[in-house]
Amino acid sequence: MNLLTEPIFRAQIDQGLQTLSLPALLAALGRCEITSLTGLQRHQEDPFHIFLCYLAAAVLDRQGANDPIQSEAFWREGIRQLTGREDDAVWTLLVEDVTQPAFMQPAMPSANDARQLKLNATTPDELDILPTAKNHDIKTARANQAQADEWCYALVSLQTMAGFFGRGNYGIARMNGGFASRPCVELQRDRSAGGRWRRSIKRLLELRPELLDSPWRYQADGALLLWQLPWDGSSSLDLKSLDPFFIEIARIIRLKSENGALLALARPSNAARIQAKQQLGVVGDPWIPLNDAKKGLTALTVSASGLTPELLQKLVFEEGIKPAAMQKPTPDEIGKPVWLYVSVLVRGQGTTDGFHSIHLPIPAQAGITLFGGGQQRERLGRLSKEGLNDAKNMQNKVLKVALFSLLEAGPEKVNFDKREVSAWVTQSAREFTEAWSCGYFDWLWRTLDHEDEDQARLEWLNALKEKASQVLDNAIDRLPERQGRRYRAQVKARGLFYGSLYKHFPEIKEQHDAKQSA
């Protein structure tokens, strides 16, 4: 199972399904022939993409080249030169001798260390980074007829994305703490696998001198493929000993063949592979934005709420966030339609709290404003915050008041502290958030066509009103009510809705009165 010579990766291309070696896969990406990779799960796409980018960029740098469009032979020879070995053990999926490295599996100091290995997984998905509290979200150990490429994807996902998972299971350096997550943020002009890969590699090569001159003191000839180095489980590597494109590992894993099938063995470690805890994830990874707080920079950690409009607004307008290098436009991308791509697998303490991703369209004119700076950008940023504030007020001061009244059967005074009612209201409020979130940025980009900011905001208020009214109607149809006071509850709820609406948003009332008198 030599990745450099054997066709292991199942790839869908224009001509149909093919199996490719790793060098052939890189060559096909350069030609933009790859449509998808069979067996690659959605949450594994970004870790594998980043892995391929760091690998290809390292090869190009060592070869003194900068064009990612290269032949299969170029990639094979270049990858072999990275290891400096006479064999391909570093790129072989199964190596019986534990004192030798295997793909994403570190060498152990002696054969005796193999006795400490215990069965860890019998399928790739069991090895992967999707711990669930009750095995509900995604069933584990379901890939009983696993292919070799699925083991490769699981190894890359685990070794380059894992956080802390109990004693002896430490996380990666490119993450703000053991219970954090590793986001992926980038700008995309070409959303194809090959177009995305080629852009990322060019950006990496442009950023390399800056990373070498950074406070982390990376070395141009530093350690790159960290599983190639022997690891006793107790020693840690300093950042200053690494290449800026280092591909890290988090765990001591070895694959073994038993009765014709692969399984994974593992042993705990006494330390993280890289000594970088104090860096809080700030290690120069160009896909990770940084929180810019008073206490200093930290790698962005996404909460269980996911990619909320509030977080996306901060990413777009750099509100308290230092943008990832990959999300900055190249000169030829300004004035062209692009997408801001964001993904993250949110982690909790021993659980996975959900995979989130979004392709946020940024039209050409919006891009000119965003990336050009000046008063127009300030105006757009101001409207973006006003839009979020209006949505928050529409939810809390209008919709929720009506919902509480509805569920309490139209009382004289609404009680906002009833726990059993709050749960139903929260569910409807979430429905409202989902409804307006879909159109928030579309509205924001349209404000560039409005000279009158008040008119631009009124358009948004009307959209929020319609969505909130629809959520209230849905609640009337499905939420529990006291049957004897059903009609009263509905009338009172709608009355409170419009009363609160006109009180907190007088612009809507003025518009309504103007239509009535016309």
RODO-538950 format. One record per residue (C-alpha): residue in three letters; x, y, z. Coordinates in steps of 0.5 Angstrom, whole numbers, padded with zeros to 4 digits, always signed. Layout:
BEGIN
ALAXYZ;...
END
This chain:
BEGIN
MET+0000+0000+0000;ASN+0005+0005-0002;LEU+0002+0012-0004;LEU+0007+0014-0008;THR+0007+0008-0013;GLU+0000+0005-0012;PRO-0007+0007-0015;ILE-0010+0008-0008;PHE-0015+0014-0008;ARG-0021+0013-0012;ALA-0023+0020-0016;GLN-0029+0022-0020;ILE-0026+0026-0026;ASP-0030+0028-0032;GLN-0028+0021-0036;GLY-0031+0017-0030;LEU-0028+0014-0023;GLN-0021+0013-0023;THR-0016+0010-0018;LEU-0010+0014-0017;SER-0003+0014-0013;LEU-0002+0021-0009;PRO+0003+0024-0014;ALA-0002+0022-0020;LEU-0008+0026-0015;LEU-0003+0032-0015;ALA-0002+0032-0022;ALA-0010+0031-0023;LEU-0011+0037-0019;GLY-0006+0041-0022;ARG-0010+0040-0029;CYS-0017+0041-0025;GLU-0019+0034-0027;ILE-0022+0032-0020;THR-0029+0033-0019;SER-0029+0029-0012;LEU-0026+0024-0008;THR-0030+0017-0007;GLY-0030+0016+0001;LEU-0028+0022+0003;GLN-0033+0025+0008;ARG-0035+0032+0008;HIS-0032+0034+0015;GLN-0025+0031+0012;GLU-0025+0035+0006;ASP-0021+0041+0009;PRO-0016+0037+0013;PHE-0014+0033+0007;HIS-0014+0039+0002;ILE-0010+0043+0007;PHE-0005+0037+0008;LEU-0005+0037+0000;CYS-0003+0044+0000;TYR+0002+0044+0005;LEU+0005+0038+0002;ALA+0005+0041-0005;ALA+0008+0047-0003;ALA+0014+0044+0001;VAL+0016+0040-0006;LEU+0015+0046-0010;ASP+0019+0050-0005;ARG+0025+0045-0005;GLN+0025+0044-0012;GLY+0025+0052-0013;ALA+0019+0052-0017;ASN+0012+0056-0016;ASP+0008+0053-0021;PRO+0003+0047-0018;ILE+0001+0045-0025;GLN+0007+0039-0025;SER+0007+0032-0028;GLU+0006+0026-0024;ALA+0014+0024-0024;PHE+0015+0031-0022;TRP+0011+0030-0015;ARG+0013+0023-0014;GLU+0021+0025-0014;GLY+0020+0031-0010;ILE+0016+0028-0005;ARG+0021+0022-0004;GLN+0026+0028-0004;LEU+0023+0031+0002;THR+0024+0025+0006;GLY+0031+0023+0004;ARG+0030+0016+0005;GLU+0032+0010+0000;ASP+0025+0007+0002;ASP+0018+0010+0001;ALA+0016+0007+0009;VAL+0014+0014+0010;TRP+0009+0014+0005;THR+0007+0007+0006;LEU+0000+0005+0010;LEU+0002-0001+0013;VAL+0009-0002+0016;GLU+0010-0008+0020;ASP+0017-0006+0023;VAL+0014-0001+0029;THR+0021+0002+0029;GLN+0020+0005+0022;PRO+0015+0010+0020;ALA+0009+0009+0016;PHE+0004+0014+0013;MET+0002+0019+0019;GLN+0004+0014+0024;PRO+0011+0016+0028;ALA+0016+0011+0028;MET+0017+0008+0035;PRO+0024+0008+0039;SER+0025+0000+0039;ALA+0021-0006+0038;ASN+0019-0007+0045;ASP+0015-0001+0045;ALA+0010-0004+0041;ARG+0008-0008+0047;GLN+0004-0002+0049;LEU+0000-0001+0043;LYS-0007-0003+0044;LEU-0013-0004+0039;ASN-0016+0003+0038;ALA-0021+0002+0032;THR-0023-0003+0027;THR-0025+0002+0022;PRO-0023+0008+0019;ASP-0029+0012+0022;GLU-0028+0009+0029;LEU-0021+0012+0028;ASP-0023+0019+0026;ILE-0025+0025+0030;LEU-0032+0025+0031;PRO-0033+0023+0038;THR-0041+0023+0040;ALA-0044+0023+0047;LYS-0049+0017+0045;ASN-0047+0015+0038;HIS-0053+0019+0035;ASP-0051+0024+0030;ILE-0046+0019+0026;LYS-0046+0012+0028;THR-0039+0010+0029;ALA-0035+0003+0026;ARG-0040+0003+0020;ALA-0035+0003+0015;ASN-0034-0005+0015;GLN-0031-0006+0008;ALA-0026+0000+0009;GLN-0022+0002+0003;ALA-0015+0004+0003;ASP-0016+0011+0002;GLU-0021+0011+0007;TRP-0016+0010+0012;CYS-0011+0015+0009;TYR-0017+0020+0010;ALA-0018+0018+0017;LEU-0011+0018+0019;VAL-0010+0025+0016;SER-0017+0028+0020;LEU-0014+0025+0026;GLN-0007+0027+0026;THR-0008+0034+0024;MET-0015+0036+0027;ALA-0015+0032+0034;GLY-0016+0036+0040;PHE-0015+0034+0047;PHE-0019+0027+0049;GLY-0017+0025+0055;ARG-0011+0023+0059;GLY-0006+0021+0054;ASN-0009+0024+0048;TYR-0007+0031+0047;GLY-0009+0036+0041;ILE-0005+0039+0035;ALA-0001+0046+0036;ARG-0006+0049+0031;MET-0012+0050+0036;ASN-0013+0055+0041;GLY-0013+0049+0047;GLY-0015+0042+0048;PHE-0023+0043+0047;ALA-0022+0048+0042;SER-0023+0047+0034;ARG-0019+0048+0028;PRO-0023+0053+0023;CYS-0022+0053+0016;VAL-0023+0060+0013;GLU-0021+0062+0006;LEU-0023+0066+0000;GLN-0025+0063-0007;ARG-0025+0065-0014;ASP-0026+0058-0017;ARG-0029+0053-0012;SER-0027+0047-0016;ALA-0022+0042-0012;GLY-0017+0044-0017;GLY-0018+0051-0017;ARG-0018+0052-0010;TRP-0012+0047-0009;ARG-0008+0052-0014;ARG-0010+0058-0011;SER-0008+0056-0004;ILE-0001+0053-0006;LYS+0001+0060-0009;ARG-0001+0064-0003;LEU+0003+0059+0001;LEU+0009+0060-0003;GLU+0008+0068-0002;LEU+0007+0067+0005;ARG+0013+0063+0006;PRO+0018+0068+0007;GLU+0014+0072+0012;LEU+0013+0065+0016;LEU+0021+0064+0016;ASP+0022+0071+0019;SER+0016+0071+0024;PRO+0017+0070+0032;TRP+0016+0063+0031;ARG+0023+0062+0028;TYR+0021+0057+0023;GLN+0027+0054+0019;ALA+0028+0053+0012;ASP+0030+0046+0013;GLY+0026+0044+0019;ALA+0022+0038+0021;LEU+0017+0038+0016;LEU+0013+0031+0016;LEU+0013+0030+0023;TRP+0011+0022+0023;GLN+0018+0021+0020;LEU+0021+0022+0027;PRO+0021+0017+0032;TRP+0017+0019+0038;ASP+0017+0016+0045;GLY+0011+0019+0047;SER+0014+0024+0052;SER+0019+0028+0048;SER+0016+0035+0045;LEU+0018+0039+0039;ASP+0020+0046+0039;LEU+0017+0050+0034;LYS+0023+0053+0032;SER+0026+0046+0030;LEU+0020+0046+0024;ASP+0019+0048+0017;PRO+0013+0053+0017;PHE+0009+0048+0012;PHE+0010+0042+0018;ILE+0005+0037+0017;GLU+0004+0035+0025;ILE+0001+0029+0028;ALA-0002+0029+0035;ARG-0003+0021+0037;ILE+0002+0015+0037;ILE-0002+0010+0032;ARG+0000+0004+0028;LEU-0004+0000+0023;LYS-0004-0007+0023;SER-0007-0013+0018;GLU-0011-0018+0021;ASN-0014-0023+0017;GLY-0014-0019+0011;ALA-0017-0013+0014;LEU-0013-0007+0017;LEU-0014-0005+0024;ALA-0011+0001+0028;LEU-0007+0000+0035;ALA-0005+0006+0039;ARG-0002+0008+0046;PRO-0002+0014+0050;SER+0003+0020+0050;ASN+0005+0023+0056;ALA+0006+0030+0052;ALA+0004+0033+0046;ARG+0008+0032+0040;ILE+0009+0040+0039;GLN+0011+0044+0045;ALA+0006+0050+0043;LYS+0001+0051+0049;GLN+0003+0058+0050;GLN+0002+0060+0043;LEU-0006+0059+0044;GLY-0006+0056+0037;VAL-0002+0063+0034;VAL+0003+0059+0030;GLY+0002+0062+0023;ASP-0003+0058+0020;PRO-0006+0062+0014;TRP-0013+0058+0014;ILE-0014+0061+0022;PRO-0017+0068+0023;LEU-0015+0070+0030;ASN-0019+0073+0036;ASP-0016+0080+0037;ALA-0017+0081+0044;LYS-0014+0086+0050;LYS-0010+0080+0053;GLY-0007+0078+0046;LEU-0008+0074+0040;THR-0011+0067+0040;ALA-0013+0062+0035;LEU-0021+0063+0033;THR-0025+0058+0037;VAL-0032+0057+0034;SER-0038+0056+0039;ALA-0043+0051+0039;SER-0048+0056+0036;GLY-0044+0055+0029;LEU-0043+0060+0024;THR-0048+0065+0026;PRO-0049+0072+0022;GLU-0046+0075+0028;LEU-0039+0071+0027;LEU-0039+0072+0020;GLN-0040+0079+0020;LYS-0034+0080+0025;LEU-0030+0075+0020;VAL-0032+0080+0014;PHE-0031+0086+0017;GLU-0025+0084+0021;GLU-0029+0086+0028;GLY-0024+0084+0033;ILE-0022+0079+0029;LYS-0015+0079+0025;PRO-0017+0075+0018;ALA-0014+0069+0016;ALA-0008+0070+0011;MET-0012+0065+0006;GLN-0018+0070+0006;LYS-0015+0076+0004;PRO-0016+0077-0004;THR-0011+0077-0009;PRO-0010+0083-0014;ASP-0014+0079-0019;GLU-0019+0077-0015;ILE-0022+0085-0013;GLY-0027+0087-0017;LYS-0029+0079-0019;PRO-0035+0075-0016;VAL-0032+0071-0010;TRP-0034+0067-0004;LEU-0032+0067+0003;TYR-0031+0060+0005;VAL-0031+0058+0012;SER-0032+0051+0016;VAL-0031+0048+0023;LEU-0032+0042+0026;VAL-0034+0044+0033;ARG-0031+0040+0039;GLY-0034+0040+0046;GLN-0031+0036+0052;GLY-0031+0029+0049;THR-0036+0030+0044;THR-0037+0033+0037;ASP-0042+0039+0037;GLY-0043+0039+0030;PHE-0040+0041+0023;HIS-0041+0047+0020;SER-0039+0050+0013;ILE-0042+0056+0009;HIS-0040+0059+0002;LEU-0042+0066+0003;PRO-0042+0070-0004;ILE-0039+0076-0005;PRO-0041+0080-0011;ALA-0036+0084-0015;GLN-0039+0091-0013;ALA-0039+0089-0006;GLY-0032+0086-0006;ILE-0029+0093-0009;THR-0032+0096-0003;LEU-0030+0091+0002;PHE-0023+0090+0000;GLY-0022+0097-0002;GLY-0023+0101+0004;GLY-0025+0108+0005;GLN-0032+0111+0007;GLN-0036+0106+0003;ARG-0033+0100+0007;GLU-0035+0104+0013;ARG-0042+0105+0011;LEU-0043+0098+0009;GLY-0040+0096+0016;ARG-0044+0101+0020;LEU-0050+0098+0016;SER-0048+0091+0018;LYS-0048+0092+0025;GLU-0055+0096+0025;GLY-0058+0090+0021;LEU-0056+0085+0026;ASN-0058+0090+0032;ASP-0065+0090+0028;ALA-0066+0083+0028;LYS-0064+0082+0035;ASN-0069+0087+0037;MET-0074+0084+0033;GLN-0074+0078+0036;ASN-0073+0080+0043;LYS-0078+0086+0043;VAL-0083+0084+0039;LEU-0083+0077+0037;LYS-0082+0074+0044;VAL-0087+0078+0047;ALA-0092+0076+0043;LEU-0090+0068+0043;PHE-0090+0069+0051;SER-0097+0072+0051;LEU-0099+0067+0046;LEU-0097+0061+0051;GLU-0099+0064+0057;ALA-0106+0065+0054;GLY-0106+0072+0053;PRO-0105+0074+0061;GLU-0106+0082+0063;LYS-0098+0082+0064;VAL-0093+0077+0061;ASN-0089+0073+0065;PHE-0082+0072+0062;ASP-0079+0067+0067;LYS-0084+0061+0066;ARG-0078+0056+0064;GLU-0083+0051+0061;VAL-0086+0057+0056;SER-0079+0059+0055;ALA-0077+0053+0052;TRP-0082+0053+0046;VAL-0081+0061+0045;THR-0073+0059+0044;GLN-0075+0054+0039;SER-0079+0059+0035;ALA-0074+0064+0036;ARG-0069+0060+0033;GLU-0073+0059+0027;PHE-0074+0066+0026;THR-0066+0067+0026;GLU-0065+0061+0021;ALA-0070+0065+0017;TRP-0067+0072+0017;SER-0060+0069+0017;CYS-0061+0067+0010;GLY-0062+0074+0007;TYR-0058+0078+0011;PHE-0052+0079+0007;ASP-0056+0079+0000;TRP-0059+0085+0004;LEU-0053+0088+0006;TRP-0050+0088-0001;ARG-0056+0091-0004;THR-0055+0097+0000;LEU-0050+0099-0004;ASP-0055+0101-0009;HIS-0058+0105-0004;GLU-0056+0112-0003;ASP-0061+0113+0002;GLU-0059+0109+0008;ASP-0066+0110+0012;GLN-0069+0107+0006;ALA-0064+0101+0006;ARG-0065+0100+0013;LEU-0073+0100+0012;GLU-0072+0095+0007;TRP-0069+0090+0012;LEU-0074+0092+0017;ASN-0080+0090+0013;ALA-0076+0083+0011;LEU-0075+0082+0019;LYS-0083+0084+0020;GLU-0085+0079+0015;LYS-0081+0073+0017;ALA-0083+0075+0025;SER-0090+0075+0023;GLN-0089+0068+0019;VAL-0086+0065+0025;LEU-0092+0068+0030;ASP-0097+0065+0025;ASN-0093+0058+0025;ALA-0093+0058+0033;ILE-0101+0059+0033;ASP-0102+0053+0029;ARG-0097+0048+0032;LEU-0095+0051+0040;PRO-0100+0048+0046;GLU-0105+0053+0048;ARG-0111+0053+0053;GLN-0117+0051+0049;GLY-0122+0055+0053;ARG-0118+0061+0052;ARG-0115+0060+0045;TYR-0118+0066+0041;ARG-0116+0071+0046;ALA-0109+0068+0046;GLN-0109+0069+0039;VAL-0112+0076+0039;LYS-0108+0078+0044;ALA-0101+0076+0041;ARG-0102+0079+0035;GLY-0104+0085+0038;LEU-0098+0085+0042;PHE-0094+0084+0036;TYR-0096+0090+0032;GLY-0096+0094+0038;SER-0089+0092+0040;LEU-0087+0093+0033;TYR-0090+0100+0032;LYS-0087+0102+0039;HIS-0080+0100+0037;PHE-0079+0101+0030;PRO-0083+0107+0028;GLU-0081+0107+0021;ILE-0085+0101+0020;LYS-0091+0105+0023;GLU-0090+0111+0019;GLN-0089+0107+0012;HIS-0096+0104+0014;ASP-0100+0110+0016;ALA-0097+0113+0009;LYS-0100+0107+0005;GLN-0107+0108+0009;SER-0107+0115+0008;ALA-0105+0115+0000;
END
